[in-house]
């Protein structure tokens, strides 16, 4: 057992709140879990050594952090500094309720406690840590039939030597629609463990954005776990940068017929960064669709890990599932470990998966420079070309406009290192 | 304009250019002909600065610039343009944004104020029209899914926008039918100017019916072995390259 895990268990035993009945089960599992090593299948390519002996402060400081809202985007802002929600938004649209995890009305407690860990599988180590330690976050409830036009924008800012254990539970009622943007940023030595469960009920729609922009010494472990009911729709866009440790577990559970999940993920890794995306799509029931596209660009001495599992259960007939992962390695020492896994137990399904790895197209680079375009500009254009198709597919155009220059700046940084 | 002296270059340690001399004055059109493997394309690559083409001796100057001492992009901004024999497909980068970036880079290097997007779009549309390229090709990825003829016309379209002082056309006629060939030739002829020079690299005489050269050179085994006026091209057409010393007919056919 690592010092980190021992400390988490010790602290978890002191937690006593409305979630305790659920936390106890996770605590029991956590106590039997060993710290991952290279031999642990789900952590084979991602080392947790940088976290092993660390202890951080939790929620004790309330430092000033520079944060600017997304230009041109009218959003409901939930800004957390070291796990402290700065302000609970007021004047929410009718049909939307948001409660801070520390202060949940009794009626909300009842359903939220019931849903806790229903979408999140128990095998994720840091999911269990979050189960026992989560002390901040929000419970979001969108009432039946309501469309919330204003996106909810959740941001985590963390000071040096701080840790946040955040839990988000979102329920999108029948025929309701909502957009969630979850945004983790920073580069100082710190830890964010951000776990969210989303329950998309019958014919409801969730538009989800996950921006994992924590770099350098900012360690990040996170989970996004989505349960789709009958005719529910998910449209998710994930953008990840890397750090010493950055891992995201994505689970999508098709639990009602005719559910639809579109997932686009992008990772862009600068020098020496590490990013790991483990996605698992469970087709538990028939007539559901998954369309998952993952594209990454990996810079010098950086490592990307993508594990894409699609599990089609025995009764999930007429499933349509596609998974595609394309990678661009900028240098000889950039690394990608990609593993698409298709597990099919039904006989009447259409599934496709594939992974490709390409190197920088030197002939394209020469062609562009031969027209007078500088090497740096050409590289940015080539890189951007590779992922722009996914940015173009983001349903929120304002968000796409905001994202493009951030990605371009990232490419400039990645290319400067070549 | 362009002065090449004793240029020697190799690719992967194989010597391709073996002491090439060539002088081109402003406004002149020079055709370079020769058998396959003579080094015709290599000359274009070496002059434009392709990676992997190592100059082992000699010099090449464009105006006052020592070409061989410059990066590929600097050579382009100094006025050199190579129309590729096999233009590269670049999915994800639109023709329009690519050419805007290229024109911007040229204007920036000259210290000029950049064109607005609207001004540039107008210029690009005009260039497309001139080479008979549908306007939607501006929005498509660079050369992505273009036919052979469309790629060649796209090269000339780029040339029209960049207004280079020295254009090297590398087999711009290969794979073209006669109509496409005329479009390419008309595009080139429209740019003939007392200040602008051309090197037309071709295997066949056909293109030279439409782009009249001032001089014709025969390149063989990395050197210019014969120079003359336009009538030399006709001779070559009639006699082929078999008369060249040390030239193996069978090898060339292979």
Interface residues (C-beta under 8 A of the other chain):
Chain A: X361 X362 X363 X364 X366 X367 X368 X369 X370 X371 X372 X373 X374 X375 X377 X378 X381 X382 X384 X385 X386 X388 X389
Chain B: X48 X49 X50 X51 X71 X72 X73 X75 X76 X77 X81 X82 X84 X87 X88 X89 X90 X91 X92 X93 X97 X98 X99 X101 X102 X105 X106 X109 X141 X142 X158 X162
